[in-house]
Amino acid sequence: MPRPPMAVPTRRNLVMLGGLTGLGVLTGCSTQKSSSEPSEEPNESLSKKPVLYLYPTKTTELSVSLDYDGTLTYTYPTPQTQADGAVTWHMTASPDGDLTDVAGRHYPSLFWEGEGPIGGTQNDGFVVEADTATGFLEEKLSILGLSEHETAEFITFWGPRIAERGRALVTFATDEYVRKAVYRFTDVSSGADAIPDTFIRVYVIIGDVPQEAVPEQNLVPAPARTGFTAVEWGGTER
């Protein structure tokens, strides 16, 4: 039976969840593309490959709405509604993470890219050498709560982008990002909000290493996954 069209949500009724970060101390050195100060917040930046995984406790028909403070440049799979920075997918989500659209096609995650004022400075972070990028990401993403499967997909996308710089300043700026990209989940059968019990979001900024010392970022470990779990990762380059 065809599903009725869903109204595009407003920012006022969306649910936002995210994590926290802290500070430590680290010394950085110059590179060929060095600057005297940590990267400042750009006016516009491209959010690259945010992907969203959904793990309900039972197979559930969900409406997944994104309200993004910017312009969406690509989405996949094709959403049911899209206008400006708002988009809605209708998917059947299984506990193993499989997502099925109304045509019966299967997907591992929901994908989008967009341009907008993401924000977040690199006043702290980690100086990462090209040959240590993989081990660094495996260690940090485990702390931040990604599974081995999610970590592998993150690394195959972001690992080469870190390595190609030779040395990079890597900052996890999830706190700033979650205020710009807000999700709402609705149980289609009941029309009730389906708020995740656990929502893990990882957003990385990759930039050049400044000449001056940079504080090392203190990452707060992610909570244990319980109940309906949503996981997202994405990032941007400077």
C-alpha positions as CSV (number, residue, x, y, z in Angstrom):
1,M,0.0,0.0,0.0
2,P,1.6,3.4,-1.0
3,R,2.8,5.5,1.9
4,P,1.2,9.0,2.2
5,P,3.6,11.9,1.5
6,M,5.3,13.4,4.5
7,A,5.5,17.1,5.1
8,V,9.0,18.6,5.0
9,P,10.0,19.1,8.7
10,T,11.0,22.4,10.2
11,R,14.0,23.0,12.4
12,R,11.8,23.6,15.4
13,N,10.5,20.0,15.6
14,L,13.7,18.2,14.8
15,V,15.7,16.1,17.2
16,M,19.4,16.8,17.6
17,L,21.9,14.6,19.4
18,G,25.7,14.6,19.6
19,G,28.9,14.1,21.7
20,L,31.4,16.3,23.5
21,T,35.1,16.9,23.2
22,G,37.9,18.2,25.5
23,L,41.5,19.4,25.4
24,G,45.1,18.2,26.1
25,V,48.5,19.2,24.7
26,L,50.4,18.4,21.5
27,T,53.3,20.0,19.5
28,G,53.0,20.4,15.8
29,C,55.6,21.3,13.1
30,S,55.4,23.1,9.8
31,T,54.7,21.6,6.4
32,Q,54.9,22.9,2.9
33,K,51.4,24.4,3.3
34,S,51.8,25.7,6.8
35,S,50.3,28.8,8.4
36,S,51.2,30.7,11.6
37,E,47.8,30.2,13.1
38,P,45.4,27.2,13.4
39,S,42.8,27.1,10.6
40,E,40.0,29.7,11.0
41,E,36.4,28.9,10.3
42,P,35.6,29.2,6.6
43,N,32.5,31.0,5.3
44,E,31.4,27.9,3.4
45,S,32.7,24.4,3.5
46,L,31.7,21.1,1.8
47,S,30.4,18.4,4.1
48,K,31.9,15.3,2.4
49,K,30.2,11.9,2.5
50,P,28.1,12.1,5.7
51,V,26.6,8.6,5.9
52,L,23.9,7.5,8.3
53,Y,23.5,3.9,9.6
54,L,20.4,2.8,11.4
55,Y,20.1,-0.2,13.8
56,P,16.5,-0.5,15.2
57,T,15.8,-3.2,17.7
58,K,13.2,-4.7,15.3
59,T,12.4,-4.2,11.6
60,T,10.8,-0.8,11.4
61,E,9.4,1.5,8.7
62,L,11.1,4.8,9.3
63,S,10.8,8.3,7.9
64,V,14.3,9.9,8.1
65,S,14.3,13.7,7.8
66,L,17.4,15.8,7.6
67,D,17.4,19.6,8.1
68,Y,20.7,21.0,7.0
69,D,21.9,24.6,7.4
70,G,23.2,24.8,3.9
71,T,22.7,23.5,0.3
72,L,22.4,19.8,-0.3
73,T,24.5,18.9,-3.4
74,Y,23.9,15.2,-3.6
75,T,21.7,12.5,-1.9
76,Y,21.5,8.7,-2.2
77,P,19.3,6.9,-2.3
78,T,16.8,9.2,-3.9
79,P,14.7,10.8,-1.1
80,Q,10.9,11.0,-1.2
81,T,11.0,14.8,-0.6
82,Q,13.7,17.4,-0.9
83,A,13.5,21.2,-0.7
84,D,16.5,23.6,0.0
85,G,18.4,22.0,2.9
86,A,15.6,19.6,3.9
87,V,15.2,16.1,2.8
88,T,13.2,13.0,3.8
89,W,13.8,9.3,3.1
90,H,11.2,6.5,3.7
91,M,13.1,3.3,4.5
92,T,12.5,-0.1,6.1
93,A,15.3,-0.5,8.6
94,S,16.4,-3.9,10.0
95,P,18.4,-4.5,13.2
96,D,21.4,-5.6,11.1
97,G,21.6,-2.2,9.5
98,D,20.0,-3.1,6.1
99,L,17.9,-0.4,4.7
100,T,15.2,-1.1,2.0
101,D,13.4,1.6,0.0
102,V,9.8,1.5,-1.3
103,A,11.1,-0.2,-4.5
104,G,12.7,-3.0,-2.6
105,R,16.3,-1.9,-3.2
106,H,18.8,-2.4,-0.3
107,Y,21.3,0.0,1.0
108,P,23.9,-0.1,3.9
109,S,23.4,3.6,4.8
110,L,21.9,6.9,3.7
111,F,24.3,9.3,2.0
112,W,24.4,13.1,1.4
113,E,26.8,15.9,0.7
114,G,26.2,19.6,1.1
115,E,27.8,23.1,1.2
116,G,27.3,25.4,4.2
117,P,28.8,27.2,7.2
118,I,29.7,24.1,9.1
119,G,31.9,26.0,11.5
120,G,34.5,24.6,13.9
121,T,38.1,25.8,14.2
122,Q,41.1,23.6,14.4
123,N,42.4,25.1,17.7
124,D,43.1,21.5,18.8
125,G,43.5,18.2,17.2
126,F,46.1,15.6,16.2
127,V,49.2,15.9,14.0
128,V,49.1,12.7,11.8
129,E,51.8,11.4,9.6
130,A,50.9,9.7,6.3
131,D,52.3,6.3,7.3
132,T,50.4,6.4,10.7
133,A,47.0,7.5,9.4
134,T,45.4,4.0,9.3
135,G,46.4,3.1,12.9
136,F,45.5,6.5,14.2
137,L,42.0,6.3,12.7
138,E,41.4,2.8,14.0
139,E,42.4,3.9,17.5
140,K,40.4,7.1,17.6
141,L,37.3,5.8,15.8
142,S,37.1,2.9,18.3
143,I,37.1,5.5,21.1
144,L,34.4,7.5,19.3
145,G,32.2,4.4,19.0
146,L,32.3,3.2,15.4
147,S,32.1,-0.5,14.7
148,E,34.8,-2.3,12.7
149,H,32.6,-2.2,9.6
150,E,31.9,1.6,10.0
151,T,35.5,2.2,10.7
152,A,36.6,0.4,7.6
153,E,34.3,2.6,5.5
154,F,35.5,5.7,7.2
155,I,39.1,4.9,6.6
156,T,38.8,3.9,3.0
157,F,37.3,7.4,2.3
158,W,39.3,9.6,4.7
159,G,42.6,7.7,5.1
160,P,43.9,8.5,1.6
161,R,42.9,12.2,2.1
162,I,45.0,12.4,5.2
163,A,47.9,10.5,3.7
164,E,48.1,12.5,0.5
165,R,49.0,15.6,2.6
166,G,52.1,14.0,4.0
167,R,51.2,15.4,7.5
168,A,47.8,16.6,8.5
169,L,46.1,18.2,11.4
170,V,43.0,16.1,12.2
171,T,40.2,17.5,14.4
172,F,37.0,15.8,15.4
173,A,34.5,18.7,15.4
174,T,31.2,16.9,16.0
175,D,29.8,19.4,18.5
176,E,29.8,22.2,15.9
177,Y,28.5,20.0,13.2
178,V,25.4,18.6,14.9
179,R,24.0,22.1,15.3
180,K,24.1,22.4,11.5
181,A,22.8,19.0,10.4
182,V,19.7,17.9,12.4
183,Y,17.8,14.6,12.0
184,R,14.2,13.5,12.9
185,F,13.2,9.9,12.8
186,T,9.5,8.9,12.6
187,D,7.9,5.5,12.9
188,V,5.7,5.4,9.8
189,S,3.2,2.9,11.2
190,S,2.4,5.0,14.3
191,G,3.4,8.5,13.3
192,A,5.3,8.8,16.5
193,D,8.9,10.1,16.9
194,A,11.4,7.3,16.9
195,I,14.2,8.9,18.9
196,P,17.4,6.8,18.9
197,D,18.4,5.5,22.3
198,T,22.0,5.9,21.1
199,F,23.1,8.4,18.5
200,I,26.9,8.3,17.6
201,R,28.0,11.1,15.3
202,V,31.6,11.6,14.1
203,Y,32.6,14.7,12.1
204,V,36.3,15.2,11.1
205,I,38.1,18.3,9.9
206,I,41.4,17.7,8.0
207,G,43.7,20.6,7.6
208,D,47.4,21.6,7.3
209,V,49.7,21.5,10.3
210,P,50.4,25.0,11.6
211,Q,53.9,26.2,12.6
212,E,52.9,26.8,16.2
213,A,52.1,24.2,18.9
214,V,48.5,22.8,18.8
215,P,46.7,21.5,21.8
216,E,45.9,17.8,21.5
217,Q,42.2,17.0,21.5
218,N,40.8,14.9,24.4
219,L,38.2,12.6,23.0
220,V,35.3,11.5,25.1
221,P,34.5,7.8,24.7
222,A,31.2,7.1,23.1
223,P,28.4,5.5,25.2
224,A,27.7,1.8,24.8
225,R,25.2,1.0,22.1
226,T,21.8,0.3,23.6
227,G,18.3,0.1,22.0
228,F,17.6,1.9,18.7
229,T,21.1,3.1,17.5
230,A,21.9,5.6,14.8
231,V,25.5,6.2,13.7
232,E,26.8,8.9,11.4
233,W,30.2,10.0,10.1
234,G,31.4,12.7,7.7
235,G,33.8,15.5,7.5
236,T,35.4,18.3,5.5
237,E,38.9,19.4,4.3
238,R,40.7,22.7,4.6
